Amino acid sequence: FSVASPYFRTFDNFVGILLATAVNGVLALGATFVIITAGIDLSVGTVMTFSAVLTGVFITNWGLPIPVGIIGGVLAGTFAGFANGTLISRLKIPPFITTLGMLYITKGLSLVISELKPIYFNDTPAFREMAMGSVLGKIIPGFEVPNAVLILFGAAFIAHIILNRTILGRYTFALGSNEEATRLSGVNVGAWKTAVYALAGMFSGIGGVLIASRLNSAQPALGAGYELDAIAAVVIGGTSLSGGEGSILGTIIGAFIISTLTNGLRIMSVPQEWQIVVTGGIVILAVFLDIARRRK
């Protein structure tokens, strides 16, 4: 893309790619944990919207302090993830069906709670600054990188620590590698699987707060399709849909690949419908390479 267009390799465009990756990257972090357990979460996009709407209700409609509203939005996402995990682990409902149902539930609740209207944060400019302000710009003049990007990298660092340095991370890999062997080893599989889905919901809640701050509004009709981009980022990043294998670094790289492709194709004036076709082809190729590597 840099060779094809001089506009691609500008600082402003790189910042645009970083910003475009922020929300999808955060959602993909949560999806990584779920997919490593050999599960799936189709509700991350609408849970993100649900969290954004509740953040708007807390801050704008109820007049609560911004930190309280943010915590409330993140907890809403965490609760939705906890509900997913409970239904999957306790009632043995397949993850695909459970999270598909949660997709519709949170989508409907977002429309009901917001009364079909966007909720704006015009009276709280500090909330928009959370994502679109630039701490780095104040420290290094001219280096205006939005805070949303820093939040993405901070969330990725925390996710990496959880996945590689905690009991939850070890059991996440164990569940995906061999759930029955993990159960026979005396591990409470249901509780840890619920914790994994709750963690994914928490990241969706963070994504909801981020997108609300970035748009300066909570859009109740937004969210559909985000789950596909998140899953695509995870798969392109090398996490196996069969479970038991994956990394946070790979997911972040996958999210940046999708954003870079979209940005580069747009700069080259490729129609949007063909951009989607290219992304789909790359997802299929990534899964094929994973299968081929496993056979080898």
N, C-alpha and C positions, 0 to 999 in steps of 0.2 A: 504493500500500500504506500509505503514511503517513496518507493521508486515511481509508482504510478501517479502520485499526486503530491506536490510540495505542500499542500494545505494539511496533509495528514500529520506531518512531522513538526507541527507547531506546538508551542507550550499550551496554548489555549485548548487545542484539540486533545492533547494528552490529559489535561485536567477534565475535559468533557467525558473522556473514556472512563477515568477514575470515578467521576460522579455517577455516570450511568451504571457502573458496576456495584455501587455501594449497597443499594437495597437488595438487588438480586443476589449479591454475594452473601449478605447476612442471612437471607432465606436459605441459601444453599448450604450454609454451615450447619443449620439444624437438620436439613435433609440428609447430610452426610452421615450423621449418627444413625438415623433411621435406616438408611440403605445399607450401612455396614451390618446391621442386624438382620439383613435380608428382608426388611419390610419396605413399605412405601408410604408416603404421606402426600395425598393429593389436595390437602386442605391448607397448605402453607400460605397460598395467595389470599384466600378469603379470610383466613385467621388474621393475616396482616391487616386486611381492611377492617375487620371487626375491632382489632386493637386500635387502629387509627381513629375509628368512629368513637370508641369509648374515651380515648384520650381527648378528642374534641368535646365530648359531653362533659367530662370532668373539668377541663380548663375553661372552655367558653361558656357552656350552659350553666354549670354549677359554680363557676368562679373560683375553683380550687387553685392553690399555688401550682406553678408549672412542674416542679419536681414531683409533687403528689400525683398530678395528672399523668406524668410519664410513667411512674411506678404502676399506677392503675392500669395503663394500657399494656405494659409488659406482663403484668399479672393476669390480665384477661387472656392474652395469648398462651401463657403458661397453663391456665385452667383448661383452655380448649385442648391443648396437647395432652394434659393429664386425663381428660375425658376420653380422648382417642386411645391412650395407653390402657386405661381401665377396661374399656370395651373389648380391646384386642386381647389383653392378657387374662381377664377374668371371665368374659363371656365367650371367648374364643371366636369372635367374629373376624373374618379375614381383614387384614389391614387395608386392602384395596376398597372393600365395601364400607368399612368404618370411616375411613378418611374421606371417601366420596360423600357419605352422608353428612359428615362434619362440614364439608365444602358447602353443601346446600344450606345447612343450619346456620352457619356463620354468615353466609351471603344474605340469607333472609333476615337474620337478626340485625345486620348492618343497615338494611333498608328500613326495617321497622323502627329501630332506635333513632335513626336520623330523619325519619319521616320523609324519606326519598330525596332529601335536600342535602347538599354539601354543608359541612360545618367549617366556618372560617375562623382563623386565628388573628384577625386584623387588630384586635385590641391587645394582643400579646406579642409584640415584635420580637421579644427575646426568644420566643419559641422557635421562630424561623431561623434566628441566628445560630441555634443549636446545630443545625445541619448545614446551612448555607453561609454562616460566618466563617472566618478564617483565623484561627489562632496562630498558624504558621505565618500568615501574612503580616500579623502584628510584630512577630519576632524577626522575620526576614522580609524586609520590604520587597514587593514585587513577586513574592512566592505565595500567590493567593490560591492555596489548595483548600477546598471546602472541608469543614469539620466532619462532614459525613464520611469522607474518605478515611480520616483518622479513626472514626468510630468503627468502620469496617475492619481496619487492620487491628484495632484493639480487640474487637470481638473475635477475630481470627486467632489472635494470640491466646486468648482465654480458651477458645475451643480446642486449640492444639494442646494446651496444658491438660485440659479435661480428658481428651482422647488418649494422650500418651503418658500421663503422669498420675492418673487417679484410678480408683477401683471401678468407677462408672465406665471409664474408657476401656479397661481390661475386660469387663463383662460385656461391653458393647461388641468387641471383637469375638468374644467367646460365644455369644448368642448367635452371631452370624456364621461362625465356623461350624458349630455343632450344638444346637440348642438342647437336644436330648442328653448329650454327654454333659453339658453344663448343669442340667437339672439333676442328673444322677450324681454329680459331684457335690450336691447339697446346696446349690445356689438357688435362691428364691427368684426364679426366672420371671415370674409375673411382676414382682416389685421392680426389678431392674429394667424390664421392658417398658413398664409404665414411666419410669424415670427418664428413659431415653426419649419417649414421645413428649413428655412434659418439657424436656430441654429443647426439643425441636420447636415446641409451641412458644417457649421463651424467646428464641431467636426470631420467630415470626412476629412476636410482640415488639421486639426491638426494631424489626423492619417496618412495622406499622407506624411506630413513633417517628422513625426516620423519614418515611415517605410523606407523612402528615406535615412534618417540619419543612421538608423540601418544597412541597406544593403550597404550603401555608394554608392548608385546608384538609379536611377528611372527606374523601370522595367515596360515598357508599357503594357506587357501582363499579369501583375499581377493584382489581385483584384477580379476576379470572385470567388465566394464562401465565401468571407469575410462577405457579407451581411447575409448569412445564419447563420454563427457563431455569428454575432452580435445579430440577432433576437433571436437565441437560448439562448444566455446569458440573454437577457431581459426577455424572457418567463420563463426560469428556475429561475430567480431572483424574480418572483412573480408578474410581471406586467401583467395585464389582457389584452388579445387581444380584449376584448369587450370595453376597454377604461375606463377612469375614476379612475384608480387605479394603483399604481406603486411607486417605490422608487429607488433612485440612489444607496443606499447601497445594495438593493437586486440585482440590475444589476451587481455591482462589484462582489458580491458573486457568481452570476451566471457565470460571465466570469471566475472567479477563479475555479469554479467547472469544467468547460469545459477544462481548461488548465491542471488542476490536473488530471482529468481522462485521457486525452491524454498522459500526461507525465507518469503516473503510469502504464497505459496499455503498453506503449512503453518499460518501464523498465522491465516489466514482459514478454516481447517478444511476446505480442499479435500482430498478423498481423494488418497492417494499415486499411485494409478493415473492420476488425471486430471492430476496434476503432470507425469507422464512424457509424457502426450499433449500438453500445452501446450509442453513443451520440444521435442518432436519437430516440432511445427508451426512453432515459431520457427526451427529449423534449416532446414526446407524453405523458409520465407519468406526467410531470409538468403541461401540459394543462389539462389533465384529473383531477388532484387534484384541479386545479383552478375551473373547472366546478362543481366538487363535493362540494367544499366549498361554492360556490355561491348558489347551490341548498339548502344546509343546512341552 
